[in-house]
């Protein structure tokens, strides 16, 4: 199996490496699914950060919505915990890694597809 030379979350955590003498950021969970029968898109692994990302900007267009239900929905989604997620593909797939910000529910749906159960 081919591997990539990149670390998960490497662009986001360069400061961590500077402050910790070159150690890569390691506060994440790894789900290796390269050999899973449901893996039809040649995903190598899914990485999920253990720290929530609380500084995600909100969409100002949604804040100005006049519908009360839309404002309530926006507030409830803002209270959900969000995490950085990276999906790395095998070298044969020749795809760049994908970076997402996902809620706990979305993450659990993603990894339950590969029989890992509930993450959070």
Rosetta blueprint (number, residue, H / E / L):
1 X L
2 X L
3 X L
4 X L
5 X L
6 X L
7 X L
8 X L
9 X L
10 X L
11 X L
12 X L
13 X L
14 X H
15 X H
16 X H
17 X H
18 X H
19 X H
20 X L
21 X L
22 X L
23 X L
24 X L
25 X L
26 X L
27 X L
28 X E
29 X E
30 X E
31 X E
32 X E
33 X L
34 X L
35 X L
36 X L
37 X L
38 X L
39 X L
40 X L
41 X L
42 X L
43 X E
44 X E
45 X E
46 X E
47 X E
48 X E
49 X E
50 X E
51 X E
52 X E
53 X L
54 X L
55 X L
56 X L
57 X L
58 X L
59 X L
60 X H
61 X H
62 X H
63 X H
64 X L
65 X L
66 X L
67 X L
68 X H
69 X H
70 X H
71 X H
72 X H
73 X H
74 X H
75 X H
76 X H
77 X H
78 X H
79 X L
80 X L
81 X L
82 X E
83 X E
84 X E
85 X E
86 X E
87 X E
88 X E
89 X E
90 X L
91 X H
92 X H
93 X H
94 X L
95 X L
96 X L
97 X L
98 X E
99 X E
100 X E
101 X E
102 X E
103 X E
104 X H
105 X H
106 X H
107 X H
108 X H
109 X H
110 X H
111 X H
112 X H
113 X L
114 X L
115 X L
116 X L
117 X L
118 X L
119 X L
120 X L
